[in-house]
Amino acid sequence: MTEGQLKEKIKASNIGGAYVFAGEEDYLKRYYLSSMAKIASEDEAFDVFNYVSFDGGEVDFGALADAIKSPPMMSEVKLIVWRYPEIDKMREKEREAMEQIAALVREYPYACVVFYASSDGFDAGTVTRPSKLAVRLSKSFEVINFEKSRDPELIRWLKRHFDAEGIGVDGATLAALIERSGHSMQVLKKEVEKLSAYAKANSKERIGIAEVAEVASPTVECEAFALSDAVTKKDREKAFLALTDMRLRRVDAGAALAALARAVSELLTVAVMLDEGRDAAYMESALKWKSGRVKLYIASAKRWGLDRLSYALGRLRELDAKSKFGGISGFEPIEMFISEML
């Protein structure tokens, strides 16, 4: 099931059935679950009968079955939610029990059951390439994979929220907000509220990139990008500035190490393709990158050289292993790597 189809079912107040909410975008999962809860229990006095919630990695299928069989009160729908089940860790017997729950729901038209899974508890793959377990469950459940929204979708969504606050904003400002504060809709919603409050307190009808830089909070995603970008451009000064920001904000050193490893790995991939005689058009197709990014990485890979990139990735693997099994910790080894390699 797609998000659009779920939206139509909610709009028609026709939510009966068995669902699995999967994916990384928790904001959307909470939003749609809240919309379903409003349909099931319009009167809070009857919440105990019409909205039943369970939590935990291990699912009590007997308790779920009992809740399904118990009818709603003063409502045509009963919402039953199991939050954060560890679906990937279920044994075959448990997965069969889960499928039996979906079959039971079909016997009780008033029942709406939602398995609300975290991205760690259930890897559904992607919308276009679902995991094997997601394909299996989709035969019994309506599986909705709430993937991270892409930038154009986020920009439209952010614009609607700023419009609702009565604050003017342009596309470049919204793109800057995403770059600075990341792609989490939950985080971005808080940043919209913060920026809107700032604008109103200062009698501003519009905000721009300057206000985003002053008010919005940077995320690890933003800082890691700055570090990766510095490595790609072989800019030692910029790399140290990004690393200093991460230290000041108490970002785990592992995030910095991961950003470095990803940047070097991507550069090495391009360097290998260049060594094989591949052109930019081939890389765009194979890597699914835009033309501008391919040109940047080709230029950078040539500056680095294949041998030096191979050596750099090996050094990062050593640092990663030592950080996991003892011997080093903190940012100092990363600083030494930057001094040596950039």
N, C-alpha and C positions, 0 to 999 in steps of 0.2 A: 504494500500500500504506500502511496506517496503522501507527502505532507498535505498537498492540495486535496486529495481525496478524503483525508481525515478532517480537514477543515470543512468540507461540504457535509460530512456526516454530523459534525458538531452543529453546523448551521441549521441542519434539519432536525436536530435533537434526536438523531437516530444512531446512538452510540453502542447499542447492544453488540456483544461479541467478545472475542479474546484477542488481546493485543500484546505485542512486545515492543516497548520503546527502547531503541538502541541508539548508539552514536555518541559523538562528543559534545553536541550542543545542548547542554543541560538547561539553558534558558528556555529553549523551545519545548523541551520535554515538560518542564514545570508549567509553562504557559498553557499547553494543550491539556495537561492533566487537570489544571485548575478550571479550564473551560468545561471539561467533562464533569467535574465535581459539582459545578453550578447547575448542570442539567439534572444530575442525580438527586441533589438535595437543595432545593430552593429554600427550604425552611431549616434553619440550624437546629431547631428542636428535634428534628428527625435524623440528624447526622449519624447518630449511633446505629440507626437501622439501615440507612441508605448509602453510607460511605464508610467502608471498612478498610483499614490499612494495616499491613504487616511489614516487618522489616527483617533483614538478615540474609546472610549468604546462603544458608541452608533453608530450603523451602519446606514448610509443613503442608503437604498436599492434602492431608486430612482436614486441617483447619480451613483451607481454601474451599474444599468441597462442601463443608458445612455452611460456610458463608454464602456460597452460590445457591444452595438449596433453600436458605432462609429468605423469604420474600421481602421486598421493600415495603415501606409504610408511607402512604400518602404520596407515592411517586411511582412512575412507570418504569424507572430504571434504578438499579442498585450497582454502585461502583465499588469494586473490590480491587485493591492495589497491593502488590508485593514489591517493596522497594529493595533495590540492590541485591537481587539474587545472583549467585555465582554460577551462571548458566554454563560457562565454558568448563567449569570444574565438575559438572554433574556427571555421574556415572550413567551408563545406558539405562539402567532401571529407573533412575530419576528423570531422565529425558522422556522416557515412555510415560511416566506418571504425569509429567508436564503436558504431554500431548493428550492424555486422558482428561485433564482439566479442560482443555479446549473442547473436547467432545462433550463433556458435561455441560459446558456453557451453552452449547447448541440446544440442549434439552430445556433450558430455562431462558426464554427470550428476554426476560427483564434483566439478566445478568450482563455486566460489563466487567471483564477482568483485564487488568493491565499488569504485566511484568515490567517494572520500571528498572531497567538495567543500566549500570554505569559502563563506560567504555572499557574499564578494566575487567568488569565482570562478564562482559559478552562482546566478543569481537565479531561484528556483523559484516566486516569487510566494507565495501563501498556500495553505493546505490547501483552502479553499473557492473560491479564485480563482487557480489555478495559472497560471504564465506559459505562453506559447505553446511555448517550448522544453521546458518540463516536461511539457506535454501530449504533445508529440511523443515525448519519450524514454520516457514511461510506456507506450508501445506496445511497447517492446523491453525496458525495465528495470522493476524494482520501485523506483519513486521514493518515498523516504520524506522528507518535509519536517519536520524537527525545529524547529518554531517555538518562540519563547520561551514558557515556561509562564505561565499566568495565575495571579493571586494565590491563588485557592482551591486550585489544584493544587500550587503551591509550598508552601503552608501544610501540606497533608497530607504532602507529601514531607519537609519539614523536621521535622515531628512524628515521623515514622518514624525519622529519623536521631537525634534527641534521645532517643527511646525506646531505641534501640539503645545509646546511651551511658549510659542509666540516669539521665538528667536530666529533671526535670519542667519543663514549659513550657506556657503557655496560648496561645490564639489571638491575643490582643492583643499578646503579646510577639513572636510569630512575624511578625505584620503589621509591627511596629516594626522587626524585623530586615530585612525585605524593603525597607521604606521607606529604611532607613539604608544598607544594603549592596548594594541593587540586585537585579536579577532573574536574574543569571547563576548557574546552578546550580553551576558550578565554584567561583565566588567564595563562594557561600553554604555550600558543603560545608566550605570552609576556615574559615569563620566559626563553623560548628557545632563543628568540632574545637577551635577557639580558646576558644569559650565553655564547652564541656564541660570542657576542661583547667582553665580558670579556676575553674569551679564545684567540681571535684574538689579542686583545690589549696586551696580555701577552705572545704572541707567543706560545700558547699551541695548540697542535693538538688534544688533548683529554682532557676531564674533568671527574672528579670522584665525589664521595660522599662529599669529602672535599670542592670542589668548589660549590656544591649545598648548603651545610650548610653555606658557606660564602656569596654567592651571591643571591640565590633564596629567595624570600619573603615568610614567613610563612603566613598561612591563619587562619581564625577563626576555620575552619575545623580541621587544624593541632593542634592548641592549645586546642580545645575542646577535641580532641582525647587524648592528653597528660593528661588532667584533668580526663577524664573518665578512662584512664588506671591506673592512680594513685589510684582512688577510688576502682577499681576492685582489685588492688593489696594491698589495705589498706596501702598505702604508704603516710603518712602525709607530709613528706618533699617534695616529688615529687609533691604532690597536691598544696602545697603553691608556689612552683616554677612555675608551670603552671599558677596558678592564678596571680602571679606577672607579668608574661609575658603578660597575657591578659590585665591587668591594664595598663601596660606601653604602649601597642599598642592601648589603648583606645577602646578595645572591649566592647560592651555593656554587662553589668552584667547579663542580661537575657540569653545571650548565655552560660555563665558559669553555670547558674542555670539549663538550659535545659540539658546541658551535664551531670551534676550531677544526675538529675532526670532520665535520660535515663539509665545511668550506674547502679544506684540503682534499678531501675525497672527491668532491665534485670537480675541482681543478685537475686532479690526477686523471679522472675519467676523460676529460677533454684532451689532456695531454696525450693519453694513450690513443685516442681517436685521431689526433693530429699525426702521431707517429705511424698510424696505419694508413695515412693518406686520405682520411675522411674530410669532406668539406663542411662548410657551415650549414648548408641545406640538409645534409645528412644528420648533423647533430640536432638541428631544430626538430626534425622528425623523430629521431631516436630518443632524445631527452625530453621532448615535449616542452621546450623552452621557447620564449619569444626571441626574435632575431637580435634585439638589442642586448639581451643577456648573453646569447651565444657569442656575439662579437666581443663583449667585455671579457668573457672567460677565455676565449681564444688568445686575446692579447695578453692576459695575465698568465696563462699557461706557458706561453712562449717566454715571458720574462722569468718565470720560475725555472722552467726546464723539467723534463720528465724525471731525470735522476734525482734532482733536489726534492721534487714533490713526493717521489717514492720514499726517500729518506725521511721527509717531514712526517708523512703518515705513519711510518714505522715508529718514529719517536713519540708520536701522540698515542699510539697503541701501548707503548711501554709505560707512558705516564698514566694511562687509563688503568692498566693492569696493576701498577704499583699503588694507585689511589684506592683500588678495590681490595687489595690483599695486604695493604700496609706498606710502610716505607716512606710515603710522601703524603702530604695533605696541604690544603690551602692553595693560594694563588701563586706562591713563589715559584714552583716548577713551571707554571704556565708563563710567568714573566720571563723566566730563563729561556723557554722555548721561543718566545717572541723575539727576544734579544738575539738569539742564535740564528733564527730562520728569516726574519724580515729585514 
